[in-house]
Amino acid sequence: DTSLAEVNSFSPSMPISPSSMINQYKFEDEPELRDLFITVDDPESHITAIETFITYRVVTKTSRGEFDSSEYEVRRRYQDFLWLKSRLEEAHPTLIIPPLPEKFIMKGMVERFSDEFIETRRKALHKFLNRIADHPTLTFNEDFKIFLTAQAWELSSHKKQGPGLLSRMGQTVRAVASSVRGGVKNRPETFTEMNDYMETFSHKINVLDKIAHRIYKEEREYFNEMKEYGPIHTLWSASEEDLADSLKGVASCIDKCCKATEKRMAGLSENLLPILHEYVLYSEILMGVLKRRDQIQGELDSKVDALANRKTEKDLFSEEIGKLEDKVECANNALKADWDRWKQNMQCDMRSTFSNVAEDNLRYYEECLATWESFLASQTVDLHVEEDSEDRP
């Protein structure tokens, strides 16, 4: 999982073709185990009388026997991704389904349907599909296979079909929420610890996300000021003959620092901000998964209480309780395994992200420092030359 996190779904670089994708996704630990390669690219705008929307090309290469072909190419819009996510949640209520980017973006960051917005969403959708492909259970979901392989009309027809058995089970779990009153009596300590962890994690990651966006906004304002600051020195040099070289040197330094700032901003917007916000969404998903687990537990608790209060139909209730106990055990085991996997990936993701930010900051400050040191050295040399010329008889 660690290797997978580093070079697959957590990688900020996106492949531009299936062939380059295959090379990118090979990793050392398990080179023979990966058999599903997905890329999302080639966004295309569609304008109708009713709406404007973007579709993305989804290319899949696979060696799995359950697929009829080794390569598929389909186009999907955002609503199709939403449909897939909802079907996965219905089929696997206690598994951690990867988050999708929100339908609408944060105001003030980028304009909707701008190139920057479309590219940011494309990367997020690419990551979403690859996280599912990497998951030991979700990757074999039938709706996921249909999403990757069906043409638009086939997918539309499939969406109109009624929910299957697993979907109905998911709906039942949600319906139980209305029947459960109060807290869960017999919740294992493991899940109480998970809940406490997620409450703390959610608070911290939300604070980091807000501060990071504020830093980015201030950095952009600083960058815009820098773009005006440099040319002023150039204009000034035209009217100050004795200071012309120095003023032009300052303008050149500011220009170089401005470019370095722009590069650092790109690193923040492409690497740090998406990762932090993705885990904000993950925190919401995890809290929802824990609640659904509690709902299953609550259903079992209510049946046990009902059995204790009834003197008849004990055999029927005992059978139902047995089934619910199995259901709770399955839910617990699924969530525990997914929790360990998620934590490992999250820690790897955060470590990689913060290390990259630290390296970007070092490069930025070293570049700016070198720029101004070079300017200062040139001014010192010029000053010595002037002093020597003045000392000559």
C-alpha positions in Angstrom: 0.0 0.0 0.0 2.9 2.4 0.8 4.4 1.9 -2.6 1.0 2.3 -4.2 0.4 5.5 -2.3 3.7 7.0 -3.4 3.5 6.3 -7.1 -0.1 5.8 -8.0 -3.2 7.5 -6.8 -1.2 10.0 -4.6 1.1 11.1 -7.4 0.5 14.7 -8.4 1.7 14.0 -12.0 -1.0 12.7 -14.3 -0.2 10.5 -17.3 -1.1 11.8 -20.7 -1.6 8.4 -22.5 -2.2 4.8 -21.5 1.3 3.8 -22.5 3.0 6.4 -20.4 0.5 5.5 -17.6 1.7 1.9 -17.5 5.3 3.0 -17.1 4.3 5.4 -14.3 2.3 2.9 -12.3 4.9 0.1 -12.2 6.3 -0.1 -8.7 9.0 -2.2 -7.1 7.3 -4.1 -4.3 4.5 -5.7 -6.3 5.2 -5.3 -10.0 3.1 -8.3 -11.1 0.0 -7.7 -9.0 -1.3 -4.6 -10.7 -3.7 -5.5 -13.5 -5.9 -2.5 -13.9 -4.7 0.8 -15.3 -7.0 3.9 -15.5 -6.4 7.4 -16.7 -8.8 10.4 -17.0 -7.9 13.0 -19.6 -9.0 14.9 -22.6 -11.8 17.1 -21.1 -14.4 18.2 -23.6 -17.0 21.0 -23.3 -20.6 20.3 -24.3 -23.1 23.1 -24.7 -26.8 22.4 -25.1 -30.0 24.4 -24.9 -30.4 23.2 -21.3 -27.0 23.0 -19.8 -23.2 23.3 -20.3 -21.1 20.4 -19.0 -17.7 18.8 -19.3 -17.0 15.2 -20.2 -13.7 13.4 -19.6 -12.2 10.5 -21.4 -11.6 7.4 -19.2 -9.2 4.9 -20.7 -8.8 1.5 -19.0 -6.2 -1.1 -19.7 -6.5 -4.5 -17.9 -5.5 -8.1 -18.0 -8.3 -9.3 -15.8 -10.3 -12.3 -17.0 -13.7 -10.8 -16.1 -13.3 -8.1 -18.7 -14.2 -8.9 -22.3 -11.4 -6.7 -23.7 -8.0 -5.6 -22.6 -8.7 -1.9 -23.4 -11.7 0.4 -23.1 -12.3 4.1 -23.8 -15.4 5.9 -22.7 -16.5 9.4 -21.9 -18.0 10.4 -18.6 -19.3 13.5 -17.1 -19.2 14.5 -13.4 -22.8 13.2 -12.8 -21.6 9.7 -13.8 -18.8 9.8 -11.2 -21.4 10.8 -8.6 -23.6 7.9 -9.6 -20.7 5.5 -9.2 -19.8 6.9 -5.8 -23.4 6.5 -4.6 -23.6 2.9 -5.8 -20.4 2.0 -4.1 -21.7 3.5 -0.8 -24.9 1.6 -1.1 -23.2 -1.7 -1.9 -20.5 -1.3 0.8 -21.8 0.9 3.6 -18.9 0.2 6.0 -16.1 0.6 3.5 -14.3 3.9 3.0 -15.3 5.2 -0.4 -12.8 7.7 -1.8 -14.1 11.3 -2.0 -15.1 13.1 -5.2 -14.4 16.9 -5.6 -17.4 19.0 -4.8 -19.7 20.0 -7.6 -19.0 23.7 -6.9 -15.6 25.1 -6.0 -14.5 27.5 -3.3 -15.3 31.1 -4.4 -12.3 33.2 -5.1 -10.0 30.3 -6.1 -10.8 29.6 -9.8 -13.7 30.3 -12.1 -16.0 27.4 -12.9 -15.2 25.9 -16.3 -11.9 27.8 -16.5 -8.9 25.7 -17.7 -7.5 25.7 -14.1 -10.8 24.4 -12.7 -11.2 21.7 -15.3 -7.6 20.5 -14.9 -8.0 20.4 -11.1 -11.2 18.4 -11.4 -9.6 16.1 -14.0 -6.8 15.2 -11.6 -9.3 14.6 -8.7 -11.4 12.3 -10.9 -8.3 10.5 -12.0 -7.3 10.0 -8.4 -10.9 8.9 -7.4 -10.9 6.1 -10.0 -7.4 4.9 -9.2 -8.2 4.8 -5.5 -11.1 2.5 -6.2 -8.9 0.4 -8.6 -6.4 0.0 -5.8 -8.9 -1.0 -3.2 -9.0 -4.8 -2.6 -12.8 -5.0 -2.5 -14.1 -1.9 -4.5 -12.0 -2.8 -7.5 -14.2 -5.8 -8.2 -17.5 -4.0 -7.8 -19.8 -4.7 -10.8 -20.9 -1.0 -11.1 -17.3 0.0 -11.2 -16.7 -2.4 -14.1 -19.8 -1.0 -15.9 -18.6 2.5 -15.4 -15.3 1.7 -17.0 -16.6 -0.3 -19.9 -20.1 0.7 -20.9 -20.8 3.3 -23.6 -22.9 6.3 -22.7 -26.2 4.8 -23.8 -25.5 1.5 -22.0 -24.6 3.3 -18.8 -27.7 5.4 -19.0 -29.8 2.2 -19.4 -28.0 0.6 -16.5 -28.7 3.6 -14.3 -32.5 3.3 -14.9 -32.5 -0.3 -13.5 -33.7 -0.7 -10.0 -31.1 -1.2 -7.2 -29.7 -4.7 -6.7 -29.6 -6.7 -3.5 -26.5 -5.0 -2.2 -28.0 -1.6 -2.9 -31.2 -2.5 -1.0 -29.0 -3.6 1.9 -27.4 -0.2 1.9 -30.8 1.5 1.9 -31.9 -0.7 4.8 -28.9 0.4 6.8 -29.8 4.0 6.2 -33.4 3.4 7.1 -32.3 1.9 10.5 -31.1 5.3 11.5 -34.7 6.4 12.1 -35.4 3.4 14.3 -32.3 3.6 16.5 -32.7 5.8 19.6 -29.9 7.0 21.8 -26.3 5.8 21.7 -25.1 2.3 20.8 -24.9 0.1 23.9 -22.4 -2.4 22.9 -20.0 -0.5 20.6 -16.6 -2.1 20.8 -13.9 0.1 22.2 -12.0 0.0 18.9 -14.7 1.9 17.2 -15.0 4.4 20.0 -11.3 5.1 19.6 -11.8 5.5 15.8 -14.6 8.0 16.4 -12.5 10.0 18.9 -9.6 9.9 16.5 -11.7 11.2 13.6 -13.2 14.0 15.6 -9.7 15.3 16.4 -8.4 14.6 12.8 -11.4 16.4 11.3 -10.9 19.5 13.4 -7.1 19.6 12.7 -7.4 19.0 9.0 -10.1 21.6 8.6 -8.0 24.2 10.3 -5.0 23.3 8.2 -7.2 23.5 5.1 -8.5 27.0 5.9 -5.0 28.3 6.8 -3.5 26.9 3.7 -6.1 28.6 1.5 -5.5 31.9 3.4 -1.8 31.6 2.9 -2.3 30.9 -0.8 -4.6 34.0 -1.1 -2.0 36.2 0.6 0.7 34.8 -1.5 -1.3 35.6 -4.6 -1.8 39.2 -3.4 1.9 39.5 -2.7 2.7 38.2 -6.2 0.4 40.7 -7.8 2.1 43.5 -5.8 5.5 42.2 -6.9 4.5 42.4 -10.5 3.9 46.1 -10.1 6.8 46.7 -7.8 9.6 45.7 -10.3 8.6 47.8 -13.3 8.5 51.0 -11.1 12.3 50.7 -10.6 12.8 50.3 -14.4 10.8 53.5 -15.0 12.6 55.3 -12.3 16.0 54.4 -13.8 15.2 56.4 -16.9 15.3 59.7 -14.9 18.2 58.8 -12.6 21.4 58.4 -14.7 23.7 57.8 -11.7 21.3 55.2 -10.2 20.2 53.6 -13.5 22.3 50.4 -13.2 21.3 49.9 -9.6 17.6 50.5 -10.2 17.6 48.1 -13.2 19.4 45.5 -11.0 16.7 45.8 -8.3 14.0 45.5 -11.0 15.7 42.4 -12.3 15.9 40.8 -8.9 12.3 41.5 -8.2 11.3 40.0 -11.5 13.3 36.8 -10.7 11.8 36.6 -7.2 8.3 37.2 -8.7 8.8 34.2 -11.0 10.0 32.1 -8.1 6.9 33.1 -6.1 4.7 32.1 -9.0 6.4 28.7 -9.1 5.8 28.3 -5.3 2.2 29.2 -5.7 1.8 26.6 -8.4 3.2 24.0 -6.0 0.7 25.0 -3.3 -2.3 24.9 -5.6 -1.3 21.6 -7.3 0.1 19.7 -4.4 -0.8 21.0 -0.9 -4.3 22.4 -1.3 -5.8 19.5 -3.1 -4.4 16.9 -0.6 -5.5 18.9 2.5 -9.0 19.4 1.1 -9.3 15.8 0.0 -8.7 14.7 3.6 -11.3 17.2 4.8 -13.7 15.3 2.6 -12.3 12.0 3.8 -13.0 13.0 7.4 -16.6 13.5 6.5 -16.7 10.2 4.8 -15.1 8.4 7.8 -17.6 9.9 10.2 -20.4 8.7 8.0 -19.0 5.2 7.8 -18.7 5.0 11.6 -22.3 6.1 11.9 -23.5 3.4 9.5 -21.6 0.8 11.5 -23.3 2.1 14.6 -26.6 1.8 12.9 -26.0 -1.8 12.1 -25.0 -2.3 15.8 -28.1 -0.4 16.9 -30.3 -2.7 14.8 -28.8 -5.7 16.6 -29.2 -4.1 20.0 -32.8 -3.3 19.4 -33.5 -6.9 18.4 -31.8 -8.3 21.5 -33.8 -5.9 23.7 -37.0 -7.0 21.9 -36.2 -10.6 22.4 -35.6 -10.1 26.1 -39.1 -8.4 26.4 -41.0 -11.0 24.4 -42.1 -14.4 25.6 -43.3 -15.6 22.2 -41.7 -15.8 18.8 -38.3 -16.5 20.4 -37.2 -18.8 17.7 -37.9 -16.3 15.0 -36.1 -13.5 16.9 -33.1 -15.8 17.7 -32.7 -16.4 13.9 -32.9 -12.7 13.1 -30.4 -11.9 15.8 -28.0 -14.6 14.5 -28.1 -13.0 11.1 -27.6 -9.5 12.5 -24.6 -10.7 14.6 -23.1 -12.0 11.4 -23.8 -8.7 9.7 -22.2 -6.7 12.5 -19.2 -8.9 12.5 -18.8 -8.5 8.7 -19.2 -4.7 9.1 -16.7 -4.6 11.9 -14.1 -6.6 10.0 -14.5 -4.7 6.8 -14.2 -1.3 8.6 -11.2 -2.4 10.6 -9.3 -3.5 7.5 -10.2 -0.4 5.6 -9.3 1.8 8.6 -5.8 0.4 8.8 -5.3 0.8 5.1 -6.7 4.3 5.1 -4.5 5.4 8.0 -1.4 4.0 6.3 -2.1 5.8 3.1 -3.1 9.0 4.8 0.2 9.1 6.8 2.2 8.3 3.7 0.3 11.0 1.8 0.8 13.7 4.4 4.4 12.9 4.9 5.1 13.1 1.1 3.0 16.3 0.8 4.7 18.2 3.6 8.1 17.0 2.5 7.4 18.4 -1.0 6.2 21.7 0.5 9.3 22.0 2.6 11.6 21.3 -0.4 9.7 23.9 -2.5 10.1 26.5 0.2 13.8 25.7 0.5 14.3 26.1 -3.2 12.2 29.3 -3.2 14.2 31.0 -0.5 17.5 29.8 -1.8 16.7 31.1 -5.2 15.6 34.5 -3.9 18.7 34.7 -1.5 21.1 33.9 -4.4 19.4 36.5 -6.5 19.8 39.3 -4.0 23.3 38.2 -3.0 24.4 38.4 -6.6 23.0 41.9 -6.9 24.7 43.0 -3.6 28.1 41.6 -4.8 27.8 43.5 -8.1 27.1 46.7 -6.2 30.0 46.2 -3.9 32.4 45.7 -6.9 31.0 48.9 -8.5 31.5 50.8 -5.3 35.1 49.7 -5.0 35.8 50.7 -8.6 34.3 54.1 -8.0 36.4 54.6 -4.8 39.6 53.5 -6.6 39.0 56.0 -9.5 38.4 58.8 -7.0 41.7 58.0 -5.2 43.8 58.3 -8.3 45.6 61.7 -8.8 
